[in-house]
Amino acid sequence: MTNPKLKIVPLGGLGEVGKNMMAYEYDNQILVVDAGLMFPDNDMIGVDYIIPDFEYLYDKSHNIAGIIITHGHEDHIGALQHVLSRIPAPVYGTQLTLGLVEVKLARNGMASKADLRPVQAGQTLQVGPFKVEFFHVCHSIPDAVGLGITTGAGLVVHTGDFKFDHTPVDNWPTDYAKLAEFSARGVDLLLSDSTNAERPGWTPSEKVIGPALEKVIAEAPGRVIIATFASLISRMQQTADAAVKQHRKLAFAGMSMVDNAKMARRLGYLLVPDETLVSLDIALNLPPEQVVIMCTGSQGEPSSIIGRLSAGTNRQFDLLPNDTVVLSSHPIPGNEEPVSKTINKMLRRGANVIYDSIAPIHVSGHASQEEQKLMLNLVRPRYFMPIHGELRQLRRHAGLAEEMGMSRQNIILAENGQTVELSNGEIRLGERIPGGYVFVEGSAIGDADPDVMREREQLARSGIFIVNLSVDKYSNRLLDDPEIITRGFVPSDEAEALIQLVRKRVTDVIHGGGLSMQKEIMDVVKTLIFNETRRRPMVFVTVTKA
């Protein structure tokens, strides 16, 4: 190849926290790194989760050499089932990562069809024209890796999510030596995690959580209910260790938590004595002071166990007055309000709630500013591209690189859909492709678009007002009184008077012969409603001619 060119296609994770997905295209073949989801914002009503728009890959599926998953968190594996349904490519990942992937795919009946290929940190693999070197990184989950990707266009280092933790729970620090080796070879481009680019200093070690959890459990007068992400295997281990020290039994609640714990124990990533681990049914019949329960719902999701406990709608068990609930996670950006509401609801129900601003029961798995600087110093790339973060975080990470002496011309700020091309040691921005959101609602994928979201938001904010008219097809005279339906607009005791007013106005207008069609009647109704209430519900008029 005379001018080898590596095309980097960000499909998700640039401009938001979540739905991470990157494609590397070289010599007419593609390597995909990660396929994650993100949680919807408060105004995305009815949406279960959001996945990347990977339509760019549809007609290139036969060119995809493989999909590499850097670690097993939902923002990196959550969209994989949707990707594999369209692109049946081999999936590479470490043992725990593929274990979490397999559990997820099994729930959708896809595990037996997936081509899952285990790799280890330290291993080098040829995937099509891509030489991929896997190196270990610390994160809030074991078995996470970063990637060194070599092609004829140069060496690219893709960190994945990382932190420099000298005392990780699994005693396996980030591979400094490999990063230094990359630097000695010459790194053309570094793509590095920006999630904590606004946080000065260093991210605390995971080790601080163990003593904090043990203290909470030791002081709790009743049951301890610990909520975290179902994929946070390190937190499961720390909870198990604390439960053992405090002579309590541990139970997992919720299908995803139970399945992941079972898989992690089978693979040796979660060590819990048989005499400590009990089923939820057994735990609920033990004295409360002998029990620790782990479940999901630390983000206040209404359908999660914690969400249902806060609302008093959980079927298997309810909150007890002496329960201590531990939310062992930071709120996802944009999710602070639901988490606060959930905490308040549980406090009203008599539980004691511990969260990260009260005790160090969670630390971030992402590098803060000093660690991001250390990564830049270790790798010493020619070009730098911040990834994994909202635009403000990407910009701050770029600013750190500039402060360290990198030329602004050598720092690439891109968002989803903005391709980047590396060729002959030079880098430039390429074409733009679609890089938006794909909304998932139940089994429906991509049916809802931003226009639908805006309509739902307006319905939620202002309600709906429907006028059904039955008219004579020859004379356009009303055959019956207008039927009026209103929802979410005004209280029922006020609605009747307004309905009568609208019904009379519409009847007078039609019988007066002034207006007859839907658009004109809709305008009359909107004006009347606004004049009477100073509100603007969504108004619909239907006309049936007989």
Beta strands, then each sheet from edge to edge (+ up, - down):
strand 1: 5-12
strand 2: 21-26
strand 3: 29-33
strand 4: 49-52
strand 5: 64-68
strand 6: 91-93
strand 7: 116-118
strand 8: 124-127
strand 9: 130-136
strand 10: 145-151
strand 11: 154-158
strand 12: 189-193
strand 13: 224-227
strand 14: 249-252
strand 15: 291-295
strand 16: 324-327
strand 17: 352-354
strand 18: 383-387
strand 19: 418-423
strand 20: 426-432
strand 21: 437-441
strand 22: 444-445
strand 23: 464-471
strand 24: 483-487
strand 25: 538-545
sheet 1: 7+ 6+ 5+ 3+ 2- 1+ 19- 20+
sheet 2: 4+ 21- 22+
sheet 3: 8+ 9- 10+ 11- 12- 18-
sheet 4: 14+ 15+ 13+ 16+ 17+
sheet 5: 24+ 23- 25-
end
